[in-house]
Amino acid sequence: MKKLITSKLLGPQALERSQGVRAKEVERFYSNLLDTAMKKESVEISEEAMKLVNNSICHMIMGRSCSRENSEAERVRGLVKKTDSLGKKLFLAAILRKPLKKIGISLFKKELTDVSSKFDEVLEKILVENKEKLDQEHQQDTDMMDKLLEACRDENADYKITRDHIKSLFVDLFVAGTDTSTHSIQWIMAEIINNSYILKRLREEIDSVVGKTRLIQETDLPNLPYLQAIVKEGLRLHPPVPFVLRTFEERCMIGEFCIPEKTTLLVNGYAMMRDPEYWDDPQEFKPERFLTSSRSSKKDEIRDEVLKFIPFGSGRRGCPGANLGYVFVGTAIGVMVQCFDLKIKGDKVNMNEAAGAMTLSMAHPLKCTLVPRTLIPLTSSM
Ligand code: HEM
């Protein structure tokens, strides 16, 4: 399954093939923001970012956006939020020793069953629609859902894939991809608002590379090194997944520590990415540290990123959606900075972290009023 996700959905070639799908969702993100700006309404950045990310993932997996008519997208987003909050409760129960793990599961059993049966309902409907489309049109399988349905029918397949496998894979992707990217967009935008010289420098970069009439696209990102550095610095200071877990199959030594078999270790990426032994001014938001010119060599850059920069985890279980995550965050930040001035209440955004959360979220969600930088809407064409 993981191989299939990488080759059909999240690998570099698959991402190149699905660029068009995300370009449409970025346009939609821009026009939603423009609408609120014209109405002078305030906007909660995480809500809009979540729509962008969720719709893009939906579209990439299913070959279509979630249907608007029957609020499919809202239902999926609501379920992702609910899964996240349940996840937090279960995570806390799981780290409080084994007996509590069992209690945790039974305490939240009703909520768990409720969420999973609702997810099942939405996904089953989508599966049925896709199967009908395949049967009627005898068309070449185009999206990941079609590929999986084909594999599901194949009696001779090496590994038998069931409908439940497909549905649980989709839930994993929605849940793993949505909150992480959404929180990152929110934190990074807040840092940019609080640091006017960073905003100015980023805007100059975007204006000179992309211009002022065409909307930024993900294909611009490789030509925007300062934007990339800002995204990395945001992920360093505010990693949406602050801890990752590893369970040891066998007893082993790490440095001078002996780790018994079956031990679960919690790797504190948050602390590692703020460790003063490895980072200068670790509490400061300084994107410049990620500009290659400020490092002594490319070798330093690679060593740094493998050893001390771990917002996507590391190794075989590292995040398979890292490239897509960079794309979501980079384009969302790019659109907001290129197209709008963002006004907040007060001088500075409150950067306090929410307590007791499994994903690192803001205690006070970022709300802004947007003012378009130009009266003529930007277009996506080159
Ligand atoms: C800024 C965005 C993102 C961040 C910071 C992030 C971070 C992470 C981290 C820290 C892990 C655990 C890795 C480990 O244990 O070593 C993870 C796992 C995972 N992520 Fe992401 N992620 C992001 C976006 C995405 C996206 C967009 C997708 C796909 C749509 C995705 C799919 C997954 C999946 C499927 C796993 C589980 C992998 C496994 O268990 O083998 N992530 N992510």
Boltz pocket constraint, residues with backbone or C-beta under 6 A from the ligand:
constraints:
  - pocket:
      binder: B
      contacts: [[A, 57], [A, 172], [A, 173], [A, 174], [A, 176], [A, 177], [A, 178], [A, 180], [A, 181], [A, 184], [A, 235], [A, 239], [A, 240], [A, 241], [A, 243], [A, 244], [A, 245], [A, 310], [A, 311], [A, 312], [A, 313], [A, 314], [A, 315], [A, 316], [A, 317], [A, 318], [A, 319], [A, 320], [A, 321], [A, 322], [A, 324], [A, 325], [A, 326], [A, 329]]
      max_distance: 6.0
